[in-house]
Amino acid sequence: MNEPKLFGEYKGRTALVTGGLGFIGSNLVRRLVEVGAEVSVLDALLPDQGGNPFNVRDVRDRIEVHTADIRDQKVVNHLVGGVDYIFNLAGSVSHLDSIRHPLRDLEHNCAAPLTLLEACRNFNPHVKVVFTSTRQVYGRPVYLPLDEQHRVAPLDVNGINKLAAEHYHLLYHRLYGTRAVCLRLTNTYGPRQLVRHNRHGFIAWFIRQAMDGGVIELFGEGRQRRDINHVDDVVEALLLAGASEASEGEVFNLGGEPVSLAELADELISITGLGSVRCVPFPQERQLIDVGNIHSSYAKIESALGWRPRTPLRAGLEQTVEFYRQNRAHYWKPEADPFTRNQKRA
C-alpha cells in the first residue's frame, strides 16, 4: 500500500502513545516504528483494559515503554517534554463498566486527559495532540449518517466523559494554542484486541465465540446496523490527523458502510467454519444505552485529510481470525510476560 506523503513527517520525530500497549495503541506504535518515528509508550496495564505486552513484543527493542498511570502528574510532566507528537489513546472504553463504576470512568476519561493537557501546556506547548473519542457522544441518532453537526446527547457515563475530554482538548487549543485534534471512532476491530470478556465491544467477542465454536448471542434479532472500521484504517486516520496542520482544533468522524450484527455473525461463522447464532432478549442494562441503527459520515475527514476506510470487511475479518489462530495463547487468557517485570518505570 502506498503511504500518504504526510507520513514522511514522522521520520526521525518523537512520538508518545498513551495506552500504547492496548489494541489501537499497539497497532499505532507498530506503524509509527515502520515510518521511522522514535516511539515512547505510556500504559498503566490496568486489569481488563486491553493492555498486553505481547502486542509490541516484536518491536520491543525499538520502543521505550513506561509502565505508569497517565493520572500521575510527575510522570506525565516528565514524558511530554521534547516530544513532537502525542497520541492520547489512554482511557476506559467500556460503556457498560462506566454505568457500573461512574467515578472510575470519570478518573480515566476526564482527569487523565486533563492531566496530560496541563503537562503539555506547561512543558511542551507546541506538541501535536491527537485524541481518540467515540461516536457514542451522539447518543441515539436523529438522522443518518451522523455528521459532526449532529447534536450530542450521550446515553452513558463513558460517552459523557469522552465528550468532556473532547471539550478539554478543544478548549486548550482555543486558550493556549495546543495543537489538538479529536477523532470520533466507530466500532473498531482487528488484531491485538482484547477478547477475554465482552465489555470492550461486540466484534471481538463475536470473533472469540465463532473461533471457539460457541454461540454468538444477538440481542433482539441482530438487525441493528453499525459501521465498522479495521484497525489499520483507524491507525491511518490517526497518523494523517497528527501530520496535518489542517486538523488542528477540529473534530472528525470516522465511519464506513453499515452492516447488521446478524450479517457480521454469519460472516464470522462462514470464515471460521464454527459457531452458531442465537437470538436472545435485550438485557435491560444494555438496552438502556443501546443506540439502535447508527453509522457515521466520514465526508469531513475525507475532504480535509483524504482519509477513507479501505479494508473490505471479509478480508479484515479473515486477517483478524488468522492472527488469533496463530497467537491464541496470548489473548484467550492473561499472560505472565517476563518483560513487564523489567520495564523501565518512569
C-alpha positions in Angstrom: 0.0 0.0 0.0 1.3 3.4 -0.9 1.9 5.5 2.2 0.5 9.1 2.2 3.3 11.7 1.7 2.4 13.2 5.1 3.7 10.0 6.8 7.2 11.2 6.0 6.7 13.9 8.6 7.2 11.2 11.3 10.7 10.0 10.2 13.2 11.0 12.9 10.5 12.7 15.0 9.5 11.6 18.5 6.0 10.3 19.5 4.4 9.4 22.8 1.5 7.0 22.7 -0.6 6.8 25.8 -2.4 3.5 26.1 0.2 2.2 23.7 0.1 -1.5 24.9 -3.7 -1.7 24.2 -5.5 -2.6 21.0 -5.4 0.5 18.8 -2.4 2.0 20.6 -0.2 -1.0 19.9 -1.1 -1.1 16.2 -0.3 2.6 16.1 3.0 2.1 17.8 4.0 -0.5 15.2 3.1 1.8 12.3 5.0 4.7 13.9 8.1 2.5 14.1 7.6 1.5 10.5 7.5 5.1 9.3 10.7 6.0 11.2 9.5 7.6 14.4 11.2 7.3 17.8 8.3 6.0 19.9 7.7 6.0 23.7 4.7 4.2 25.2 2.9 5.0 28.4 0.5 2.4 29.7 -0.7 1.5 33.2 -1.5 -2.1 32.3 -4.7 -1.9 34.3 -6.6 -5.2 34.6 -9.2 -5.9 31.9 -8.4 -2.6 30.0 -6.7 -4.3 27.0 -3.0 -3.6 27.7 -1.0 -6.6 26.6 2.8 -6.6 26.4 2.7 -9.3 23.7 1.1 -6.6 21.4 4.5 -4.9 20.9 6.9 -7.8 21.6 8.4 -7.9 18.1 9.2 -4.2 18.2 10.1 -4.1 21.9 13.7 -3.3 21.3 12.8 -0.3 19.1 10.5 1.5 21.6 10.6 2.8 25.1 7.9 1.5 27.5 6.9 3.3 30.7 4.5 1.4 32.9 2.8 4.2 34.8 -0.6 5.9 35.1 -1.4 8.9 33.0 -3.0 10.4 36.0 0.4 10.6 37.7 1.3 14.3 37.1 5.0 13.9 37.8 5.4 11.1 35.3 3.4 12.8 32.6 5.2 16.1 33.1 8.5 14.3 32.5 7.3 12.3 29.5 5.7 15.1 27.4 8.8 17.2 27.4 10.5 17.3 24.0 8.2 15.0 22.1 6.8 16.1 18.7 3.5 14.1 18.8 1.3 12.7 21.5 -1.4 10.2 20.6 -3.7 10.2 23.6 -5.4 6.8 23.5 -5.4 6.0 27.2 -8.7 5.6 28.9 -11.6 3.3 29.6 -13.7 2.3 26.6 -16.4 0.1 28.2 -19.8 1.8 28.2 -21.3 -0.9 30.5 -18.5 -0.5 33.0 -19.0 3.2 33.0 -22.5 2.8 34.3 -21.4 0.3 36.9 -18.4 2.4 38.0 -19.0 6.0 37.1 -16.4 7.6 39.3 -13.7 5.3 38.0 -14.7 6.2 34.4 -14.5 9.9 35.4 -10.9 9.4 36.5 -9.8 7.5 33.4 -11.6 9.6 30.8 -11.7 13.1 32.3 -9.0 13.5 35.0 -6.4 11.6 32.9 -6.6 13.7 29.7 -6.8 16.9 31.7 -3.6 15.9 33.5 -1.9 15.3 30.1 -3.1 18.7 28.6 -1.9 20.6 31.6 1.5 18.9 31.2 1.6 19.9 27.6 0.6 23.5 28.4 3.4 23.8 31.0 6.2 21.7 29.5 5.6 21.3 25.7 3.2 23.9 24.4 3.9 23.2 20.7 3.3 19.5 20.7 0.7 18.0 18.4 -2.0 16.0 20.4 -4.4 13.5 18.7 -7.2 12.4 21.0 -9.4 9.4 20.4 -13.1 10.0 21.3 -16.1 7.9 20.4 -19.2 8.0 18.2 -21.2 7.3 21.4 -21.2 11.0 22.2 -24.1 11.4 19.7 -26.4 9.1 21.5 -29.4 7.9 19.5 -29.4 9.3 16.0 -31.8 12.0 14.8 -30.7 11.4 11.2 -28.2 9.1 9.4 -25.5 9.2 8.6 -24.3 11.1 11.6 -22.1 14.1 10.7 -20.2 16.4 13.1 -23.1 18.8 13.2 -25.4 16.3 14.7 -26.5 17.1 18.3 -24.6 15.3 21.0 -26.6 13.5 23.7 -24.7 10.6 25.2 -26.6 7.8 26.7 -24.0 6.6 29.2 -21.3 7.9 31.6 -18.5 6.9 29.2 -20.0 9.0 26.4 -20.4 12.0 28.6 -16.8 11.8 29.9 -15.4 11.3 26.4 -17.4 14.4 25.2 -16.0 16.4 28.2 -12.5 15.2 27.2 -13.0 16.4 23.7 -14.0 19.8 25.0 -10.9 19.9 27.2 -8.7 19.4 24.1 -10.6 22.0 22.1 -10.6 24.5 24.9 -6.8 24.1 25.3 -6.5 24.7 21.6 -8.5 27.9 21.9 -7.0 29.3 25.1 -3.4 28.1 24.9 -2.8 27.2 21.2 -2.5 23.5 22.0 -2.3 21.8 18.6 -5.1 19.3 19.4 -7.5 17.3 17.2 -10.2 14.8 18.2 -11.3 11.7 16.2 -14.7 10.1 17.0 -14.1 6.4 16.4 -16.8 4.0 15.5 -16.6 0.2 16.1 -13.0 -0.9 15.5 -11.8 -4.4 15.1 -8.6 -6.2 14.2 -5.5 -8.0 15.6 -4.5 -7.4 19.2 -7.9 -6.5 20.5 -8.9 -7.7 24.0 -11.1 -10.9 23.7 -11.1 -12.1 27.2 -14.5 -10.5 28.0 -17.4 -8.9 26.2 -17.3 -5.4 27.7 -15.0 -3.8 25.1 -17.3 -4.1 22.1 -19.3 -6.8 20.4 -17.0 -7.6 17.4 -14.1 -9.1 19.4 -16.5 -11.2 21.4 -18.2 -12.4 18.3 -14.8 -13.4 16.9 -13.9 -15.3 20.0 -17.3 -17.1 20.1 -17.0 -18.1 16.5 -13.4 -19.4 16.9 -14.4 -21.3 20.0 -17.4 -22.9 18.2 -19.6 -21.2 20.7 -22.9 -19.4 20.5 -23.0 -15.8 19.2 -25.9 -14.2 21.1 -27.7 -11.5 19.2 -29.9 -9.1 21.2 -33.3 -8.9 19.6 -32.8 -10.3 16.2 -29.5 -8.7 15.4 -30.9 -6.3 12.9 -29.1 -3.3 14.4 -26.8 -1.9 11.8 -23.4 -0.5 12.7 -20.4 0.8 10.7 -17.1 -1.0 11.4 -13.5 0.1 10.8 -10.5 -2.2 10.6 -7.7 -1.0 13.0 -5.3 -0.4 10.1 -7.7 2.2 8.7 -8.0 3.8 12.1 -4.3 4.0 12.5 -4.0 5.7 9.1 -6.6 8.3 10.3 -4.6 8.9 13.5 -1.3 9.4 11.5 -3.0 11.7 9.0 -4.5 13.8 11.8 -1.2 14.0 13.5 0.8 15.1 10.5 -1.7 17.7 9.1 -1.9 21.3 10.3 -5.5 21.4 8.8 -6.7 19.0 11.5 -5.8 21.3 14.5 -8.8 22.4 16.6 -11.1 20.1 14.6 -13.3 17.1 15.4 -13.6 14.4 12.8 -15.8 11.3 12.5 -14.5 8.0 11.2 -17.0 5.6 9.7 -17.9 3.2 6.9 -20.6 1.1 5.3 -23.0 -0.3 7.9 -23.6 -4.0 8.4 -26.1 -5.7 10.6 -25.0 -7.7 13.6 -26.6 -10.8 12.2 -24.7 -10.4 8.9 -21.5 -9.9 10.8 -22.1 -13.1 12.9 -22.9 -15.1 9.7 -19.7 -13.8 8.1 -17.6 -15.0 11.0 -19.3 -18.4 11.1 -18.5 -18.7 7.4 -14.9 -17.7 7.9 -14.2 -20.0 10.9 -16.5 -22.9 9.9 -17.5 -22.9 13.6 -20.1 -21.3 15.9 -23.8 -20.7 15.8 -26.2 -17.9 16.4 -29.0 -17.5 19.0 -31.3 -14.5 19.4 -31.9 -13.5 23.0 -33.8 -10.7 24.7 -32.0 -7.4 25.3 -30.6 -7.3 28.9 -32.1 -4.2 30.5 -28.8 -2.5 31.4 -27.6 -2.8 27.8 -30.9 -1.8 26.2 -30.9 1.4 28.1 -27.7 2.5 26.5 -28.2 0.9 23.0 -28.2 3.4 20.2 -30.0 1.2 17.6 -29.1 1.6 13.9 -26.3 4.0 13.6 -23.5 4.9 11.2 -21.3 8.0 10.7 -20.4 10.2 7.8 -16.7 10.4 7.2 -17.1 13.1 4.5 -15.3 15.8 6.6 -12.1 13.9 7.2 -12.1 12.6 3.6 -12.3 16.2 2.4 -9.8 17.6 4.8 -7.2 14.8 5.1 -8.0 12.4 2.3 -9.0 9.5 4.7 -11.5 6.8 3.8 -11.8 3.2 5.0 -10.0 0.8 2.7 -10.1 -2.6 4.3 -13.0 -4.8 3.0 -14.9 -6.4 5.8 -14.4 -10.0 4.8 -10.7 -9.6 4.2 -10.3 -7.7 7.6 -12.1 -10.5 9.5 -10.1 -13.2 7.8 -6.9 -11.5 8.7 -8.0 -11.0 12.3 -9.2 -14.6 12.7 -5.8 -15.8 11.4 -3.9 -13.6 13.8 -5.8 -15.1 16.8 -5.3 -18.6 15.4 -1.5 -18.0 15.4 -1.4 -16.2 18.8 -4.3 -17.6 20.7 -2.4 -18.3 23.9 -1.6 -14.7 24.3 -5.2 -13.4 24.1 -7.5 -16.1 25.4 -6.1 -15.8 28.9 -3.9 -13.3 30.8 -0.2 -13.8 30.0 2.6 -13.7 32.6 5.1 -11.9 30.5 8.6 -11.6 32.0 9.5 -8.3 30.3 6.8 -6.5 32.3 8.8 -7.1 35.4 11.8 -5.4 33.9 10.2 -2.5 32.0 11.6 0.9 32.6 9.4 2.7 35.1 9.2 6.5 34.7 
